């Protein structure tokens, strides 16, 4: 294990604190001078968030600025003079920029789903082309399909998770924290992905005071698309591939860490997709049928729903730290036991979802039996 020096810890703390300060400053300025971007109209064809009020979706700008600063700090002060930035890091920056532009266009113009999916696929191809790809089976085509499925899935999962004040930001914060912990345990405190993760954690820390209920700004697609592709790309490099070298059969152990770290986005997108397909509905449109919504339908407040999902993500972070610390001693039996716990959690989530669905059906009909249409929301 790596013995951390005081300077290692001090640098990380100062970098995170500076990022949080700049993020708070940027978001305060954006909130003051921009009140319309991503607010969307009240036209029937549009979907709005859980909140009935129009608020600017500008949080993604601070995420992108802090991403640039993180990469600049790594290039100037950590990477050293005369050393070229790696291809995977360049690919991550290019894919994140593409995701940021996609989100900006969607916030401003409501892009069509096919265009959105095509650009998400392009982000995945950029990462794969620059060397950021899942190496699980050793079969190039299969690994490429897994890579694209993971990247596009996570971009949509984070986007869907941004449906209620504070949830997406806190969950992403714990995912980034998990990545930092894994790399620190591996003895790589100055890995470029550590700096990127710390920068984005600072960005989220500066954004959350304005996004926690009652939110004054949203991250919008600009933020969720950027975070989705960035988290997916870093997870491939850190959680999928670099835990203990090239995966060998059985592969269950190598899927364990990313599933634990991304437990909340996977639970949400998996549950919503499953229930919608069962009802012959598209999983790609907005709706008030996510886990956060069903927790509120069951009687929790919005803050309590945010705490539940954030706490679950924090639990995933702690589990990832325990697994990583004992990685060389994890047997197939331990892997099966952890996946068994995750399966029970998934089944319990379906039960919660079912109860929430029953509540909405009861609330959708008044005492005279007249249907009451619940308003939609944006994911």
C-alpha positions as CSV (number, residue, x, y, z in Angstrom):
1,X,0.0,0.0,0.0
2,X,1.1,3.5,-0.7
3,X,2.3,5.5,2.3
4,X,0.8,9.0,1.9
5,X,2.9,12.0,2.8
6,X,1.5,15.1,4.3
7,X,2.1,17.0,1.0
8,X,0.0,14.4,-0.9
9,X,-3.0,15.0,1.4
10,X,-2.4,18.8,1.5
11,X,-2.3,19.1,-2.3
12,X,-5.5,17.1,-2.7
13,X,-7.3,19.1,0.0
14,X,-6.2,22.5,-1.4
15,X,-7.1,21.5,-4.9
16,X,-10.6,20.3,-3.9
17,X,-11.2,23.4,-1.8
18,X,-10.0,25.7,-4.6
19,X,-12.3,23.9,-7.1
20,X,-15.3,24.2,-4.7
21,X,-14.6,27.9,-4.3
22,X,-14.4,28.6,-8.0
23,X,-17.5,26.5,-8.6
24,X,-19.5,28.4,-6.0
25,X,-18.3,31.7,-7.6
26,X,-19.1,30.6,-11.1
27,X,-22.5,29.3,-10.2
28,X,-23.4,32.4,-8.2
29,X,-22.5,34.6,-11.2
30,X,-24.4,32.4,-13.6
31,X,-27.4,32.4,-11.4
32,X,-27.3,36.2,-11.2
33,X,-27.0,36.9,-14.9
34,X,-28.8,34.0,-16.5
35,X,-32.4,33.1,-15.6
36,X,-33.7,31.4,-18.7
37,X,-31.2,28.9,-20.2
38,X,-32.7,25.4,-20.0
39,X,-35.8,26.7,-18.3
40,X,-38.0,25.4,-21.1
41,X,-41.5,26.6,-21.9
42,X,-44.8,25.5,-20.5
43,X,-46.0,24.2,-23.9
44,X,-47.8,20.9,-23.7
45,X,-45.2,19.1,-25.8
46,X,-42.5,20.0,-23.3
47,X,-41.7,18.1,-20.1
48,X,-40.7,19.9,-16.9
49,X,-38.9,18.8,-13.8
50,X,-40.5,17.9,-10.5
51,X,-40.4,21.5,-9.6
52,X,-43.2,23.6,-11.2
53,X,-41.0,26.6,-11.4
54,X,-38.7,27.6,-14.3
55,X,-35.1,27.8,-13.2
56,X,-31.8,28.3,-15.2
57,X,-30.0,25.1,-16.1
58,X,-26.4,26.5,-15.9
59,X,-24.6,24.2,-13.5
60,X,-22.9,22.3,-16.3
61,X,-20.8,25.4,-17.1
62,X,-19.0,25.2,-13.8
63,X,-18.4,21.5,-14.3
64,X,-16.8,22.1,-17.7
65,X,-14.6,25.0,-16.5
66,X,-13.4,22.9,-13.5
67,X,-12.7,20.0,-15.8
68,X,-10.5,22.3,-18.0
69,X,-8.7,23.6,-14.9
70,X,-8.1,20.1,-13.6
71,X,-6.5,19.0,-16.9
72,X,-4.5,22.2,-17.1
73,X,-3.1,21.7,-13.5
74,X,-2.2,18.1,-14.4
75,X,-0.5,19.2,-17.6
76,X,1.5,22.1,-16.1
77,X,2.3,21.0,-12.6
78,X,2.1,17.2,-12.4
79,X,2.8,15.7,-15.9
80,X,6.1,17.6,-16.2
81,X,7.7,19.5,-19.0
82,X,8.1,17.9,-22.4
83,X,5.7,15.0,-21.7
84,X,2.8,14.6,-24.0
85,X,-0.7,14.1,-22.5
86,X,-1.8,10.5,-22.9
87,X,-4.3,9.5,-25.7
88,X,-6.9,8.3,-23.2
89,X,-6.8,11.6,-21.4
90,X,-7.2,13.5,-24.6
91,X,-10.1,11.2,-25.6
92,X,-11.8,11.9,-22.3
93,X,-11.5,15.6,-22.8
94,X,-12.8,15.4,-26.3
95,X,-15.7,13.1,-25.3
96,X,-16.6,15.4,-22.4
97,X,-16.6,18.4,-24.6
98,X,-18.9,16.6,-27.1
99,X,-21.2,15.7,-24.2
100,X,-21.1,19.3,-22.9
101,X,-22.1,20.7,-26.4
102,X,-24.8,18.1,-26.7
103,X,-26.3,19.0,-23.4
104,X,-26.0,22.7,-24.2
105,X,-27.9,22.2,-27.4
106,X,-30.6,20.1,-25.7
107,X,-31.1,22.7,-22.9
108,X,-31.4,25.5,-25.5
109,X,-33.3,23.8,-28.3
110,X,-34.8,20.4,-27.1
111,X,-32.9,18.2,-29.5
112,X,-34.7,15.1,-30.9
113,X,-34.0,11.8,-29.2
114,X,-32.3,10.3,-32.3
115,X,-29.8,13.1,-32.5
116,X,-29.1,12.9,-28.8
117,X,-28.5,9.1,-29.0
118,X,-26.2,9.5,-32.0
119,X,-24.0,12.1,-30.2
120,X,-23.9,9.9,-27.1
121,X,-22.8,7.0,-29.4
122,X,-20.1,9.3,-30.8
123,X,-18.8,10.0,-27.3
124,X,-18.4,6.3,-26.8
125,X,-16.6,5.9,-30.1
126,X,-14.3,8.7,-29.3
127,X,-13.3,7.1,-26.0
128,X,-12.9,3.6,-27.5
129,X,-10.8,5.1,-30.4
130,X,-8.4,6.8,-27.9
131,X,-7.9,3.7,-25.8
132,X,-10.7,4.0,-23.2
133,X,-12.5,0.7,-23.6
134,X,-13.7,-2.2,-21.5
135,X,-11.3,-5.1,-21.8
136,X,-13.4,-7.9,-20.3
137,X,-13.8,-10.7,-22.7
138,X,-10.7,-10.2,-25.0
139,X,-13.1,-10.3,-28.0
140,X,-12.7,-6.9,-29.7
141,X,-16.3,-6.6,-31.0
142,X,-17.9,-7.8,-27.8
143,X,-15.7,-5.4,-25.7
144,X,-16.6,-2.5,-28.0
145,X,-20.3,-3.2,-27.6
146,X,-19.9,-3.4,-23.8
147,X,-18.0,-0.1,-23.9
148,X,-20.7,1.7,-26.0
149,X,-23.5,0.2,-23.9
150,X,-21.8,1.4,-20.7
151,X,-21.1,4.9,-21.9
152,X,-24.5,5.6,-23.5
153,X,-26.2,3.9,-20.6
154,X,-24.4,6.1,-18.0
155,X,-25.0,9.3,-20.0
156,X,-28.7,8.5,-19.9
157,X,-28.7,7.2,-16.3
158,X,-27.2,10.4,-14.9
159,X,-29.5,12.4,-17.1
160,X,-32.5,10.5,-15.7
161,X,-31.2,10.8,-12.1
162,X,-31.3,14.6,-12.5
163,X,-35.1,14.7,-11.7
164,X,-35.3,16.2,-8.3
165,X,-33.3,18.8,-6.4
166,X,-29.8,17.8,-5.2
167,X,-30.0,14.0,-6.1
168,X,-27.8,13.8,-9.2
169,X,-25.2,16.1,-7.8
170,X,-24.8,14.2,-4.5
171,X,-24.8,10.8,-6.2
172,X,-22.1,11.9,-8.7
173,X,-20.1,13.3,-5.8
174,X,-20.0,9.9,-4.1
175,X,-19.1,8.2,-7.4
176,X,-16.2,10.5,-7.9
177,X,-15.2,10.0,-4.3
178,X,-15.1,6.2,-4.9
179,X,-12.8,6.7,-7.9
180,X,-10.4,8.9,-5.8
181,X,-10.4,6.3,-3.0
182,X,-9.7,3.4,-5.4
183,X,-6.8,5.2,-7.0
184,X,-5.4,6.3,-3.6
185,X,-5.5,2.7,-2.3
186,X,-3.7,1.7,-5.5
187,X,-1.0,4.2,-4.6
188,X,-1.7,6.7,-7.3
189,X,-2.6,10.0,-5.5
190,X,-1.4,12.1,-8.5
191,X,-3.0,10.1,-11.2
192,X,-4.7,12.4,-13.8
193,X,-8.1,10.9,-13.0
194,X,-7.6,11.8,-9.3
195,X,-7.2,15.5,-10.3
196,X,-10.2,15.3,-12.7
197,X,-12.3,13.7,-10.0
198,X,-11.2,16.2,-7.3
199,X,-11.9,19.1,-9.7
200,X,-15.4,17.8,-10.4
201,X,-16.1,17.0,-6.8
202,X,-15.2,20.6,-6.0
203,X,-17.5,21.7,-8.9
204,X,-20.3,19.7,-7.4
205,X,-19.6,21.0,-3.9
206,X,-19.8,24.6,-5.1
207,X,-23.0,23.8,-7.1
208,X,-24.9,21.9,-4.5
209,X,-25.8,24.9,-2.2
210,X,-27.7,26.4,-5.2
211,X,-29.2,23.0,-6.2
212,X,-30.3,21.6,-2.9
213,X,-34.0,22.0,-2.2
214,X,-35.3,24.5,-2.8
215,X,-33.0,24.6,-5.9
216,X,-32.3,27.9,-7.6
217,X,-30.4,26.4,-10.5
218,X,-30.2,23.0,-12.2
219,X,-27.3,21.3,-13.8
220,X,-29.4,20.7,-16.9
221,X,-28.4,18.3,-19.8
222,X,-25.3,20.5,-20.1
223,X,-24.2,19.1,-16.7
224,X,-25.7,15.6,-16.8
225,X,-24.3,14.7,-20.2
226,X,-20.9,16.0,-19.3
227,X,-20.9,14.1,-15.9
228,X,-22.3,11.0,-17.6
229,X,-19.6,10.6,-20.2
230,X,-16.8,11.7,-17.8
231,X,-17.9,9.2,-15.0
232,X,-18.4,6.4,-17.5
233,X,-15.0,7.0,-19.1
234,X,-13.0,7.2,-15.9
235,X,-14.9,4.2,-14.5
236,X,-13.7,2.1,-17.5
237,X,-10.1,3.1,-16.9
238,X,-10.1,2.8,-13.1
239,X,-12.9,0.3,-12.1
240,X,-13.3,-2.0,-15.1
241,X,-9.7,-2.4,-16.4
242,X,-7.0,-1.3,-13.9
243,X,-8.1,-3.0,-10.7
244,X,-5.9,-6.1,-11.1
245,X,-4.6,-6.4,-14.6
246,X,-6.2,-8.3,-17.5
247,X,-9.5,-10.0,-16.4
248,X,-9.5,-13.8,-16.4
249,X,-12.6,-16.1,-16.3
250,X,-14.8,-16.1,-14.3
251,X,-15.5,-12.4,-14.9
252,X,-18.0,-11.9,-12.1
253,X,-15.3,-10.3,-9.9
254,X,-14.4,-7.7,-12.4
255,X,-17.9,-6.4,-12.8
256,X,-18.3,-6.1,-9.1
257,X,-16.6,-2.8,-8.4
258,X,-18.3,-0.7,-11.1
259,X,-21.7,-2.1,-10.2
260,X,-21.2,-1.2,-6.5
261,X,-19.9,2.3,-7.2
262,X,-22.7,3.1,-9.7
263,X,-25.4,1.3,-7.7
264,X,-27.9,4.2,-7.7
265,X,-27.8,5.1,-11.4
266,X,-28.0,1.4,-12.3
267,X,-30.9,0.8,-10.0
268,X,-32.8,3.8,-11.3
269,X,-32.3,3.3,-15.0
270,X,-32.7,-0.5,-14.7
271,X,-36.0,-0.2,-12.8
272,X,-37.5,2.5,-15.0
273,X,-36.5,0.7,-18.2
274,X,-37.9,-2.7,-16.9
275,X,-41.3,-1.3,-15.8
276,X,-41.7,0.9,-18.9
277,X,-40.9,-1.9,-21.3
278,X,-43.3,-4.2,-19.4
279,X,-46.0,-1.6,-20.2
280,X,-44.9,-1.1,-23.8
281,X,-43.7,2.4,-23.1
282,X,-40.5,4.1,-24.3
283,X,-37.7,4.2,-21.6
284,X,-36.2,7.3,-23.3
285,X,-38.9,9.9,-22.5
286,X,-39.4,11.9,-19.4
287,X,-41.8,10.8,-16.6
288,X,-42.5,11.0,-12.9
289,X,-41.8,7.4,-12.4
290,X,-38.2,7.3,-11.1
291,X,-37.1,6.0,-7.8
292,X,-37.0,9.4,-6.2
293,X,-40.6,10.1,-7.3
294,X,-41.8,6.8,-5.9
295,X,-40.1,7.5,-2.6
296,X,-42.1,10.8,-2.5
297,X,-45.3,9.0,-3.5
298,X,-44.8,6.7,-0.4
299,X,-44.7,9.7,1.9
300,X,-41.1,10.9,2.1
301,X,-40.3,14.5,1.5
302,X,-38.1,15.5,-1.4
303,X,-35.2,16.1,1.0
304,X,-35.7,12.7,2.5
305,X,-35.8,11.1,-0.9
306,X,-32.5,12.8,-1.7
307,X,-31.0,11.6,1.5
308,X,-32.0,8.0,0.9
309,X,-30.5,7.9,-2.6
310,X,-27.4,9.8,-1.5
311,X,-27.0,7.5,1.5
312,X,-27.2,4.5,-0.8
313,X,-24.6,5.9,-3.0
314,X,-22.4,6.6,0.0
315,X,-22.8,3.0,1.0
316,X,-21.6,2.0,-2.4
317,X,-18.5,4.1,-1.9
318,X,-17.7,2.5,1.4
319,X,-18.3,-1.0,-0.1
320,X,-16.0,-0.1,-3.0
321,X,-13.3,1.0,-0.5
322,X,-13.6,-2.3,1.5
323,X,-13.5,-4.4,-1.7
324,X,-10.5,-2.5,-3.1
325,X,-8.6,-2.8,0.2
326,X,-9.0,-6.6,0.1
327,X,-9.0,-7.0,-3.6
328,X,-6.4,-9.8,-3.8
329,X,-8.3,-11.9,-1.3
330,X,-11.8,-11.6,-2.9
331,X,-12.9,-15.1,-3.8
332,X,-15.7,-16.1,-6.2
333,X,-17.8,-16.9,-3.2
334,X,-17.4,-13.4,-1.8
335,X,-18.2,-12.0,-5.2
336,X,-21.4,-14.1,-5.4
337,X,-22.4,-13.0,-1.9
338,X,-22.0,-9.3,-2.8
339,X,-24.0,-9.8,-6.0
340,X,-26.6,-11.6,-4.0
341,X,-27.0,-8.6,-1.7
342,X,-27.2,-6.3,-4.8
343,X,-29.9,-8.6,-6.2
344,X,-31.9,-8.4,-3.0
345,X,-31.6,-4.6,-3.1
346,X,-32.8,-4.6,-6.7
347,X,-35.8,-6.8,-5.8
348,X,-36.6,-4.5,-2.8
349,X,-36.4,-1.6,-5.1
350,X,-39.0,-3.2,-7.3
351,X,-41.3,-3.6,-4.3
352,X,-40.9,0.0,-3.4
353,X,-41.6,1.0,-7.0
354,X,-44.7,-1.2,-7.0
355,X,-46.0,0.4,-3.8
356,X,-45.4,3.9,-5.2
357,X,-47.2,2.9,-8.4
358,X,-50.2,1.8,-6.4
359,X,-50.2,5.1,-4.6
360,X,-50.2,7.1,-7.8
361,X,-53.1,5.0,-9.2
362,X,-55.1,5.7,-6.1
363,X,-54.2,9.4,-6.2
364,X,-55.0,9.7,-9.9
365,X,-58.7,9.0,-9.4
366,X,-60.8,11.3,-7.2
367,X,-63.7,10.2,-5.0
368,X,-66.1,10.3,-8.0
369,X,-63.9,8.1,-10.1
370,X,-62.8,10.9,-12.4
371,X,-59.2,10.4,-13.7
372,X,-56.8,13.0,-12.5
373,X,-53.7,13.4,-14.8
374,X,-50.5,13.8,-13.0
375,X,-48.1,16.3,-14.6
376,X,-45.0,15.0,-16.3
377,X,-41.5,15.8,-15.5
378,X,-38.1,15.9,-17.2
379,X,-35.5,13.3,-16.4
